[in-house]
Amino acid sequence: MEARTPRYTGRGRRGTIARALRGGSTGRVDVDALWVLLAGFGAGVLTATVGVASLLSFPVLVALGLPPVTANVSTTIGLVPAGLGAAAGFRDELRAHPRLTAQLLGLTAVAGIAGAALLVLLPAGVFEAIVPWLILGTCALVALQPRIAAWLRARRGEDREARLRLTPLVVGCVLLVGVYGGYFGAGAGVMMLAVLALSLDIEFHVAGALRTLTVMAANITAGVVFALVADVDWGVVGLLAVGSVVGGYTGARIAKRLPVAWLRAAIVVAGTASALAMLR
């Protein structure tokens, strides 16, 4: 099966963004470009707070006329700056665990390459049937995380260093989420947060910071693959990047100020709403 889709030509109503970025001058073009910029900002805020960024930017791009696969790969690359902006906002949290951060970055970077390869080689709808259920399941884990974490802590004892190590099971889960993030990505942030918050003895805000950085690592390596072999709309990527880097930093500042209970509730609500929308 041919993996690549026909290149986005920019003809007709569905091509207004492409014309804008090649020098078009219609009011409709300007409005569409503004929508992409705003989608990038909103997705950046979501990247750092609730972790469902692509569920905002992806449907906006499709609604504005990009083919689904082009919208997916353009979103993956365009939202990398959101992770950079969020990392700047979370720099104090990330400095607390440098070794753990480096290990997680390495794992998800490799996994992102594998996920991107799957998108290029397999039909784009392979995971569509199970993705909403995966997101709903991880939302339930996030909601129950305090109780589950307390139970796991009691079973493991008081050796906190042991609870900061990546066990083979945790490594496997991180790799799976990283592969999924490189392949499709919708809800990958929620999934990664559930894995980190449940398996490691770290504060919820720190888990959120690590979630943002690891998903970004998967996006970077997947983006390199997409840039080489997939159909990317670079004009759209540029608009998303500008909006998302500001949104990512803004979202990190918001997340750090929200009470943990509020942030957890927002993640569960946003993830559940996105999963239900995908089931429709």
BELDAFEN-V78158 format. One line per field, one symbol per residue. ss: DSSP state (@ for helix, = for strand, . for the rest). phi: phi as a letter, one per 20 degrees, with the letter a starting at -180 (. if undefined). A space follows every 50 residues. Layout:
ss->???
phi->???
//
This chain:
ss->............@@@@@@@@@.....@@@@@@@@@@@@@@@@@@@@@@@. ...@@@@@@@@@@....@@@@@@@@@@@.@@@@@@@@@@.@@@@@..@@@ @@@@@@@@@@@@@@@@@@@@@......@@@@@@@@@@@@@@@@@@@@@@@ @@@@@@.....@@@...@@@@@@@@@@@@@@@@....@@@@@@@@@@@@. ...@@@@@@@@@@@@@@@@@@@@@@@@@@....@@@@@@@@@@@@@@@@@ @@@@@@@..@@@@@@@@@@@@@@@@@@@@.
phi->.feedgffenemgfdfffffedofceffffffffffffffffffffgedd mcfffefffffffeofggfffffffgffegfffffffffdgfffffcfff ffffffffffffffffffffedgfegegfdggfffffffffffeggffff fffffeneffgfedeefgffgfffffffffffecnfnffffffffffeed ecffffgfffgffffffffffffffffecdedefffgfffffffffffff ffffffefggffffffffffffffffffff
//
